[in-house]
Amino acid sequence: MQLRFKFKKRLLTRMFLTSLSIIALVGFGLAWLVNILHAQDNYNEETAQLIAELPRVAAELRVSGLLPASSDDWLEENNIPESYIIASCDIKYKQIWTSSQAVNKGLFDTCERFNEIRHDSPPYYLNLADNKGYFIYLLSLDISGNQYNLLVMKDAEKLEKELDTFSRRTYFRLAMVFALALVLLISAGYWGMRPLTRMRDELDSVSSGKTKALSQDYPVELEGVTQALNQLLSQSSAQQQRYQNAMNDLAHSLKTRLAAVHAITDDASLNKQEASERIMQQVSQMDLLVKYQLKRAMLGRKGLKNEQTLIAPLVNQLSQMLFKVYRDKQVQFTAYIPQEHAFPGDKGDLMELCGNLMENAFKLCISQVRVTASYSDAGEFELIVEDDGPGIEESLRQRIIERGVRADTQKAGQGIGLAVCNEIVISYNGKLSIEASELEGAKFRITIPI
């Protein structure tokens, strides 16, 4: 069986390789430049020393008879000449004279070889006829009206050893700096990646359900990422909650319509055609509720406030349905709703509001239910549903608009209807309040800005 290893792409590895490549390139470039500058400095120092020794060089020329007698006074201080390896060249760098030491070494073509490299940058280095390396120092002299291009040659072995030692020291220091940079780079890399590691751990916690969002104290460079992730998590959670609420609300809304269908089928006073028509009305309402809840699950409450819905026909339709469901109670229902009054929003929202509030009123009343709709002088739409039932204790009035909280635990229910009403009213920037009714029961007042 053949084993295949697949290396994972790592951001830290890319950063290390890139950074180390840059450090190595810059470091070796600087080391090379330092070595070149050191060699040039040595060459310049040696040239300066030769210039300081010009009288001795000239003495070498005088011994060879190349200087006129008039230069004797200038050479009085150099009557003990020092031998140099010298070659004299004309303007075209043809060798016209060779010192005795150069003759002994057989260096008769030095000028011609130097002419090939004289345009390069110093130091000048040549392998000459004796197969040895030399550093060449060019001295241009004008002595007694005669122009001399002197090439002074020095054995490169000693200088090469010194430059080699200096080069090794330079590269050793570079290696030390490189090692220190590597340690600092690794430390900086892991230190810099810690926020990302922490983000990964927090995302794992979110995925496992331990937390709901990322913490806020991240570096500035990651603030945008964490804020976007938190917003995405919040939207996902809200979407999931909307789906769950929509399904609960749909079940709650369909329960009343199904009860109405059962009541219609049990009503012996209706013939088959009348029963079928009323059942179809309830089925149509169920279809409308399903579409409404699906739309709300997708979009949320926002974006549904886009039409005007007449109130009286819908309240009358709901009351006829509730009469069938609660026909044993003989409820006296009264509606004070002008025909032209309209709810400033979606029909599905109005059906949820009136359906939930009127069902609670029919269920809990003794014998009376009243619905009122009006426009206030403050420019608000007002809908009031009240009954003559036991009412709601003041301590419970704020809590029962929360999901799952019920005022009457003796009767069946899930504690969803009032919470749905409150969510709808809030989506219209309105307010749902619970008061005591003149009928001695509960009064639910909805106010929505127009």
Secondary structure as the mmCIF struct_conf table of DSSP 4:
data_model
#
loop_
_struct_conf.conf_type_id
_struct_conf.id
_struct_conf.beg_label_comp_id
_struct_conf.beg_label_asym_id
_struct_conf.beg_label_seq_id
_struct_conf.end_label_comp_id
_struct_conf.end_label_asym_id
_struct_conf.end_label_seq_id
HELX_LH_PP_P HELX_LH_PP_P1 PHE A 7 LYS A 9
HELX_RH_AL_P HELX_RH_AL_P1 LEU A 11 ALA A 52
TURN_TY1_P TURN_TY1_P1 GLU A 53 GLU A 53
HELX_RH_AL_P HELX_RH_AL_P2 LEU A 54 VAL A 63
TURN_TY1_P TURN_TY1_P2 SER A 64 GLY A 65
BEND BEND1 LEU A 67 LEU A 67
HELX_RH_3T_P HELX_RH_3T_P1 ALA A 69 SER A 71
TURN_TY1_P TURN_TY1_P3 ASP A 72 ASP A 72
HELX_RH_3T_P HELX_RH_3T_P2 ASP A 73 ASN A 78
BEND BEND2 ILE A 80 ILE A 80
STRN STRN1 ILE A 85 CYS A 89
TURN_TY1_P TURN_TY1_P4 ILE A 91 LYS A 92
STRN STRN2 GLN A 95 THR A 98
HELX_RH_AL_P HELX_RH_AL_P3 SER A 100 ASN A 104
TURN_TY1_P TURN_TY1_P5 LYS A 105 GLY A 106
BEND BEND3 ASP A 109 ASP A 109
HELX_RH_AL_P HELX_RH_AL_P4 THR A 110 ILE A 117
TURN_TY1_P TURN_TY1_P6 ARG A 118 HIS A 119
BEND BEND4 ASP A 120 ASP A 120
HELX_LH_PP_P HELX_LH_PP_P2 SER A 121 SER A 121
BEND BEND5 PRO A 122 PRO A 123
STRN STRN3 TYR A 124 ASN A 127
TURN_TY1_P TURN_TY1_P7 ALA A 129 ASP A 130
BEND BEND6 ASN A 131 ASN A 131
STRN STRN4 GLY A 133 ILE A 143
TURN_TY1_P TURN_TY1_P8 SER A 144 GLY A 145
STRN STRN5 ASN A 146 ASP A 155
HELX_RH_AL_P HELX_RH_AL_P5 ALA A 156 SER A 208
TURN_TY1_P TURN_TY1_P9 GLY A 209 GLY A 209
BEND BEND7 LYS A 210 LYS A 210
BEND BEND8 LYS A 212 ALA A 213
BEND BEND9 GLN A 216 GLN A 216
HELX_RH_AL_P HELX_RH_AL_P6 VAL A 220 ASP A 266
TURN_TY1_P TURN_TY1_P10 ALA A 268 SER A 269
BEND BEND10 LEU A 270 LEU A 270
HELX_RH_AL_P HELX_RH_AL_P7 LYS A 272 LEU A 299
BEND BEND11 ARG A 301 ARG A 301
TURN_TY1_P TURN_TY1_P11 LYS A 302 GLY A 303
STRN STRN6 THR A 309 LEU A 310
BEND BEND12 ILE A 311 ILE A 311
HELX_RH_AL_P HELX_RH_AL_P8 ALA A 312 VAL A 325
TURN_TY1_P TURN_TY1_P12 TYR A 326 TYR A 326
HELX_RH_3T_P HELX_RH_3T_P3 ARG A 327 LYS A 329
STRN STRN7 GLN A 332 TYR A 336
TURN_TY1_P TURN_TY1_P13 GLN A 339 GLU A 340
STRN STRN8 ALA A 342 PHE A 343
BEND BEND13 PRO A 344 GLY A 345
HELX_RH_AL_P HELX_RH_AL_P9 LYS A 347 LEU A 364
BEND BEND14 ILE A 366 SER A 367
STRN STRN9 GLN A 368 TYR A 375
TURN_TY1_P TURN_TY1_P14 ASP A 377 ALA A 378
BEND BEND15 GLY A 379 GLY A 379
STRN STRN10 GLU A 380 ASP A 387
BEND BEND16 ASP A 388 PRO A 390
HELX_RH_3T_P HELX_RH_3T_P4 GLU A 394 LEU A 396
TURN_TY1_P TURN_TY1_P15 ARG A 397 GLN A 398
HELX_RH_3T_P HELX_RH_3T_P5 ARG A 399 ILE A 401
BEND BEND17 GLU A 402 GLU A 402
TURN_TY1_P TURN_TY1_P16 ARG A 403 GLY A 404
BEND BEND18 ALA A 407 ALA A 407
BEND BEND19 THR A 409 LYS A 411
BEND BEND20 GLY A 415 GLY A 415
HELX_RH_AL_P HELX_RH_AL_P10 GLY A 417 SER A 427
TURN_TY1_P TURN_TY1_P17 TYR A 428 ASN A 429
STRN STRN11 LYS A 431 ALA A 436
TURN_TY1_P TURN_TY1_P18 GLU A 438 LEU A 439
BEND BEND21 GLU A 440 GLY A 441
STRN STRN12 ALA A 442 PRO A 449
#
